Amino acid sequence: MKFKPSRSFAVKKIENFIENNLSQYSKLRNFDFGPEKRSNISCISPYVTHGILTEVEIIKKVLKKSLFVKNEKFIQEILWRIYWKGWLELRPTVWSDYLINLKKKKLEFKDNQNYLKAIEGKTNIECFNQWVLELKELNYLHNHTRMWFASIWTFTLNLPWELGAELFMKHLLDGDSASNTLGWRWVAGIQTKGKHYLASEWNIKKFSNNRFDKIKLNEKAIPVINDKIHSIVKKDFSEARNLNGKNLLVFDNNLSFEITDLKNNKFKNIFIVSNENDTRSIKISDKNINFKKFLIEDQEKRLKEKSIKCEKINIKEIKNIGEPLVALYPSVGENLDFLNTKNIKNIDFIYRKIDKFSWKFCNKGFFNFKNYIPKIIQEFI
C-alpha cells in the first residue's frame, strides 16, 4: 500500500478502483484484510483531504461507470468529509474546545504508563499493538479499524479520547480537524450524546477476517459524559468578487487549482502555503510533513507547466504579501487558526461551490444530510 504524493498517481488509483473493485465495495468495505490487501477499499482519503482529488471529480468518474443506486454507499462515504467539515463550520467552538482540553490532558497524562504503553503499541491487546505499528509505519488505517482503535483506547484502556485523536492527527496522511475530531467524539458518545461505539471481540474477529481473536475488551462501558452544548453559529459565506489581478493563497486542503472553479481567473500570483510544526497546535510526524511538502511541490509543478505564475511560501510569510489578497478557504483547523491568532484580516475568502451548497444541510446528523445527496449530485454532477 503506497501513497505517492502526486495527482497523476491519485487519478490512476481511483480510476483503477472504480474499474476493478467498486462493484464489491458495499459488500466488502467493512473488512480489514490487512495493510497488504486493500483492494476492497479505495484508499484515496489522503488525496481527498488535500484536495488532490475532488469529491465532484470522483463522483463523476463513478457515475460514468455505473448508476447511482449501485454505488450509493461509496458516494455517501465520499461526501462524509464535506458533511463533517460543514458540521464543524457551524460549530467551530468544538474544535477550539478540543485544543484547550487536549492541552490539559497532555499535561495530566504525560507520565501515565498506560498512555505511554498505548502510543508505543505495548499494551496487552495484540490487535491494538499491530494497529499502532501500522499507523506509524504506513500512516493509514482502515476506517473500521479506526473505530475499533478509538473504542479500545477510550473504553478498554480508559484513556482520554482527546489524546487518541491527537495520535491520529500526528500520523494519518488523511487527518483533518473535522473528520478526525468528530469521529473520535462519535465513538466516545459525545457527538451523538449517549450513543457510543463499543468494539467487540466477535466484530473484530469477523471483520479482520479471523486475523485476531481472544481479545479481552470492555464491552459494557458507558458513553463519555460531556454536557457542554455547542450552539450553531450563523456563518456568512459571502465571498470576494472581481478576482482578476489579485494575489491568491492556496492552502494544503485545495491542491488541485487547475481543476477548480477558479482556474480561468487571472490572478496576479498564486502562493501555495505550507504550515510547519512550529505553527501547529498538534505536531505531525515527519512523514506527514513530507507528504504535504511533496504534494505542494507537485501542485507547483503542474501550475508552472500551464504557465501559471506561482510560488511556495511558509504560512508565516503571508503577512509580507501585498494586497489585494484572496484565499481558497482553509476550513476550521490549523491554517485558519494561524490566520486568526496572528490577526491577519486582509484576506477575502473564496469557497468551493459544493461546500457552500452542501454545508447548509449539515445542521443535523448525517442521516438527514444523506437525504440531500441526490440534490447535491443534481447540482454539481
C-alpha positions as a printed Julia matrix, in Angstrom:
381×3 Matrix{Float64}:
   0.0     0.0     0.0
   1.67    3.2    -1.21
   0.64    6.83   -1.19
   2.75    8.6    -3.75
   2.48   12.39   -3.39
   1.28   13.17   -6.9
  -2.03   13.93   -8.57
  -1.3    11.66  -11.53
  -0.84    8.72   -9.15
  -4.05    9.61   -7.28
  -6.08    9.76  -10.53
  -4.79    6.37  -11.63
  -5.54    4.95   -8.18
  -9.2     6.0    -8.14
  -9.74    5.0   -11.78
  -8.27    1.57  -11.12
 -10.51    1.1    -8.07
 -13.63    2.15   -9.97
 -12.83   -0.14  -12.87
 -11.86   -3.24  -10.9
 -13.16   -3.14   -7.32
 -16.02   -0.67   -6.91
 -18.71   -3.26   -7.67
 -17.77   -5.19   -4.5
 -17.36   -2.14   -2.27
 -20.68   -2.28   -0.41
 -20.23   -5.98    0.32
 -16.59   -5.88    1.42
 -15.92   -2.35    2.66
 -16.1    -3.19    6.38
 -13.45   -5.92    6.17
  -9.88   -5.1     7.15
  -7.89   -7.86    5.46
  -4.58   -6.26    6.46
  -2.39   -3.5     5.03
  -1.28   -5.57    2.04
  -4.85   -6.42    1.0
  -6.65   -3.14    0.46
  -8.35   -3.75   -2.89
 -11.77   -3.79   -1.19
 -11.46   -0.07   -0.38
 -10.28    2.89   -2.43
  -7.54    4.28   -0.11
  -7.93    7.73   -1.68
  -8.67    9.7     1.51
  -5.16   11.25    1.74
  -5.76   12.79   -1.68
  -9.29   13.98   -0.92
  -8.12   15.58    2.34
  -5.56   17.65    0.44
  -7.84   18.46   -2.48
  -5.65   16.48   -4.88
  -8.83   14.67   -5.88
 -12.14   16.49   -5.51
 -15.43   14.92   -4.5
 -17.11   16.15   -7.68
 -14.39   14.66   -9.85
 -14.58   11.27   -8.08
 -18.38   11.04   -8.22
 -18.38   11.94  -11.92
 -15.99    9.06  -12.57
 -18.18    6.7   -10.53
 -21.4     7.67  -12.31
 -19.71    7.39  -15.69
 -19.07    3.75  -14.83
 -22.46    2.81  -13.36
 -25.69    4.09  -11.82
 -26.06    5.98   -8.54
 -28.25    3.25   -6.98
 -25.48    0.71   -7.45
 -22.83    2.9    -5.82
 -24.82    4.93   -3.33
 -22.79    3.74   -0.34
 -19.46    4.69   -1.88
 -20.77    8.11   -2.88
 -22.05    8.65    0.67
 -18.59    7.88    2.02
 -17.01   10.33   -0.41
 -19.33   13.07    0.84
 -18.82   12.28    4.55
 -15.88   14.69    4.75
 -17.92   17.54    3.3
 -20.58   16.78    5.91
 -18.09   16.7     8.82
 -16.48   19.95    7.65
 -19.86   21.64    7.31
 -20.95   20.41   10.74
 -17.78   21.86   12.3
 -18.07   25.14   10.37
 -21.43   25.65   12.07
 -19.97   24.77   15.5
 -16.33   25.95   15.45
 -16.11   26.0    19.26
 -16.0    22.19   19.17
 -12.53   22.47   17.61
 -11.27   25.27   19.86
 -12.54   23.47   22.98
 -10.86   20.28   21.82
  -7.49   22.04   21.61
  -7.95   23.54   25.09
  -8.86   20.16   26.59
  -6.07   18.42   24.69
  -3.5    20.72   26.26
  -4.82   19.87   29.73
  -4.87   16.13   29.04
  -1.31   16.16   27.7
  -0.06   17.64   30.97
  -2.16   15.28   33.05
  -1.08   12.12   31.2
   2.49   12.94   30.19
   3.88   10.39   32.67
   0.93    7.99   32.67
   2.27    4.49   31.98
  -0.93    3.22   30.34
  -0.81    6.14   27.91
   2.91    5.73   27.18
   2.44    1.99   26.53
  -0.53    2.68   24.27
   1.27    5.13   21.98
   4.18    2.69   21.69
   1.92   -0.29   20.96
   2.94   -2.15   24.09
  -0.44   -2.97   25.6
  -1.76   -6.46   26.32
  -4.11   -6.22   23.31
  -2.37   -7.73   20.28
  -4.56   -6.24   17.57
  -4.28   -2.75   19.06
  -0.48   -3.01   19.15
  -0.4    -4.03   15.5
  -2.59   -1.08   14.57
  -0.28    1.35   16.37
   2.62   -0.04   14.35
   0.6     0.18   11.13
  -0.42    3.74   11.93
   3.17    4.85   12.43
   4.72    2.91    9.56
   2.06    3.35    6.87
   0.28    6.5     8.1
  -3.1     4.93    7.36
  -5.71    2.72    8.99
  -8.85    1.1     7.58
 -11.94    3.09    8.61
 -13.48    0.21   10.54
 -10.17   -0.3    12.34
 -10.14    3.37   13.33
 -13.45    2.8    15.09
 -12.13   -0.29   16.89
  -8.94    1.57   17.82
 -10.78    4.59   19.22
 -13.18    2.4    21.17
 -10.4     0.29   22.73
  -8.42    3.43   23.53
 -11.38    5.11   25.23
 -13.3     2.28   26.89
 -10.81   -0.56   27.49
  -7.55    1.36   28.03
  -9.51    4.17   29.72
  -7.54    6.94   28.04
  -8.85   10.4    27.05
 -10.26   10.46   23.54
  -8.51   13.81   23.02
  -5.08   12.14   23.21
  -6.13    9.41   20.8
  -7.38   12.0    18.32
  -4.01   13.74   18.61
  -2.18   10.47   17.85
  -4.25   10.03   14.69
  -3.66   13.61   13.57
   0.06   13.17   14.12
   0.37   10.15   11.84
  -2.6     9.85    9.45
  -1.93   11.24    5.99
  -5.67   11.93    5.66
  -6.07   13.56    9.07
  -8.15   16.74    9.14
  -9.64   18.67   12.02
 -13.26   17.87   11.19
 -13.24   14.16   10.29
 -10.75   13.24   12.99
 -12.11   15.24   15.92
 -15.76   14.49   15.21
 -15.06   10.82   14.51
 -13.42   10.39   17.92
 -16.25   12.32   19.58
 -18.74    9.99   17.88
 -17.01    6.85   19.18
 -16.84    8.35   22.68
 -20.55    9.1    22.68
 -20.46   12.9    22.83
 -21.02   13.68   19.15
 -24.4    11.97   19.29
 -24.92   12.26   23.02
 -25.32    8.95   24.81
 -24.65    6.87   21.68
 -21.13    5.49   21.68
 -19.38    2.84   19.62
 -18.21   -0.23   21.55
 -15.78   -2.55   19.81
 -16.47   -6.22   20.43
 -14.4    -9.36   20.1
 -16.77  -11.03   17.63
 -16.91   -7.96   15.41
 -13.13   -7.56   15.25
 -12.66  -11.28   14.62
 -15.22  -11.35   11.81
 -14.22   -8.17   10.01
 -10.49   -8.72   10.39
 -11.11  -12.0     8.53
 -10.16  -14.01   11.65
  -6.75  -12.36   11.93
  -7.46  -11.54   15.58
  -9.32  -13.42   18.3
  -9.36  -13.91   22.07
  -9.5   -10.15   22.53
 -10.39   -9.07   26.05
 -12.33   -5.81   25.83
 -14.64   -3.78   28.0
 -17.87   -4.39   26.1
 -20.14   -2.88   28.75
 -18.66    0.61   29.07
 -20.96    3.62   29.26
 -20.56    6.66   26.98
 -18.26    9.51   27.89
 -20.24   12.25   29.6
 -19.93   15.79   28.3
 -22.81   18.15   28.94
 -21.45   21.14   27.06
 -23.72   22.35   24.26
 -22.16   23.91   21.16
 -24.76   26.15   19.58
 -24.89   26.6    15.83
 -23.15   29.75   14.67
 -24.64   31.68   11.8
 -21.92   31.88    9.17
 -21.65   34.35    6.33
 -20.2    32.58    3.32
 -20.26   35.62    1.09
 -17.07   35.92   -0.89
 -14.83   38.16   -2.93
 -15.69   39.14   -6.5
 -13.6    40.58   -9.32
 -10.73   38.2    -8.6
  -8.55   39.08  -11.59
  -5.32   40.83  -10.68
  -5.38   39.72   -7.03
  -2.94   37.51   -5.12
  -4.37   34.08   -4.25
  -3.48   31.89   -1.28
  -3.87   28.13   -1.71
  -3.63   26.06    1.48
  -2.85   22.35    1.73
  -6.52   21.32    1.54
  -7.05   22.62   -2.02
  -4.07   21.39   -4.01
  -5.66   20.98   -7.44
  -6.18   24.59   -8.5
  -6.13   23.75  -12.2
  -9.44   21.83  -11.98
 -11.28   24.22   -9.63
 -13.97   26.77  -10.45
 -11.22   29.43  -10.31
  -8.93   28.09  -12.99
  -9.98   30.69  -15.56
  -9.32   33.7   -13.33
  -6.18   35.74  -13.99
  -4.57   36.08  -10.58
  -1.55   38.3   -10.08
   0.25   35.46   -8.32
  -0.67   32.2    -6.6
   1.0    31.43   -3.29
   0.9    27.78   -2.18
   1.06   27.8     1.61
   2.82   25.26    3.81
   2.25   25.01    7.57
   5.15   23.54    9.52
   5.13   22.15   13.04
   6.31   25.36   14.67
   2.94   26.94   13.8
   0.73   23.95   14.59
  -1.1    23.18   17.83
  -0.9    19.45   17.04
   2.57   18.45   15.87
   2.53   15.97   12.99
   5.08   13.31   12.06
   7.98   13.94    9.7
   6.42   11.58    7.15
   3.21   13.57    7.31
   5.07   16.86    6.9
   7.0    15.47    3.93
   3.83   14.13    2.28
   2.32   17.61    2.41
   5.56   19.15    1.2
   5.74   16.9    -1.87
   2.05   17.42   -2.67
   2.65   21.19   -2.6
   5.64   20.77   -4.9
   3.51   18.63   -7.23
   0.88   21.38   -7.35
   3.54   23.98   -8.07
   4.94   21.86  -10.89
   1.51   21.36  -12.5
   0.74   25.07  -12.37
   4.08   26.07  -13.87
   3.57   23.54  -16.66
   0.45   25.56  -17.51
   2.48   28.8   -17.34
   0.59   29.93  -14.23
   2.64   32.21  -12.01
   3.01   30.68   -8.56
   5.42   30.12   -5.67
   5.61   28.19   -2.42
   5.62   30.09    0.87
   5.52   29.31    4.57
   2.34   30.36    6.35
   4.35   32.91    8.38
   5.17   34.78    5.17
   1.54   35.65    4.39
   1.87   38.96    6.23
   4.55   40.02    3.73
   2.25   39.68    0.69
   0.73   42.88   -0.52
  -2.98   43.46   -1.05
  -5.38   42.76   -2.63
  -5.31   39.22   -1.2
  -7.84   36.38   -1.53
  -7.68   32.77   -0.36
  -9.33   29.46   -1.02
 -10.99   28.9     2.35
  -8.85   26.6     4.54
 -11.76   25.38    6.78
 -11.8    25.24   10.57
  -8.42   23.9    11.68
  -4.74   24.73   11.97
  -4.45   27.03    8.93
  -7.47   29.13    9.87
  -6.29   29.2    13.49
  -2.98   30.73   12.39
  -4.72   33.48   10.42
  -6.96   34.26   13.38
  -4.29   34.19   16.1
  -1.95   36.36   14.03
  -4.85   38.75   13.37
  -4.4    38.52    9.6
  -7.62   40.11    8.42
  -6.76   41.49    4.99
  -7.9    38.28    3.27
 -11.16   37.72    1.41
 -12.11   34.06    1.31
 -13.38   32.1    -1.68
 -15.4    28.94   -1.06
 -15.77   25.82   -3.13
 -19.23   25.82   -4.67
 -20.01   22.31   -3.44
 -19.14   23.33    0.13
 -21.33   26.42    0.08
 -24.23   24.43   -1.33
 -23.83   21.39    0.94
 -22.97   22.97    4.28
 -26.49   24.31    4.73
 -27.6    20.67    5.08
 -25.08   19.97    7.87
 -27.01   21.43   10.8
 -28.22   17.97   11.88
 -26.94   14.39   11.7
 -25.57   12.58    8.66
 -28.8    10.63    8.16
 -30.5    13.96    7.5
 -27.62   15.09    5.26
 -27.72   11.96    3.1
 -31.3    12.72    2.14
 -29.92   15.73    0.25
 -27.18   13.81   -1.58
 -29.28   13.34   -4.75
 -29.89   17.09   -4.72
 -26.15   17.77   -4.33
 -25.37   15.43   -7.18
 -28.01   17.01   -9.4
 -26.46   20.42   -8.73
 -22.83   19.53   -9.44
 -22.53   16.33  -11.42
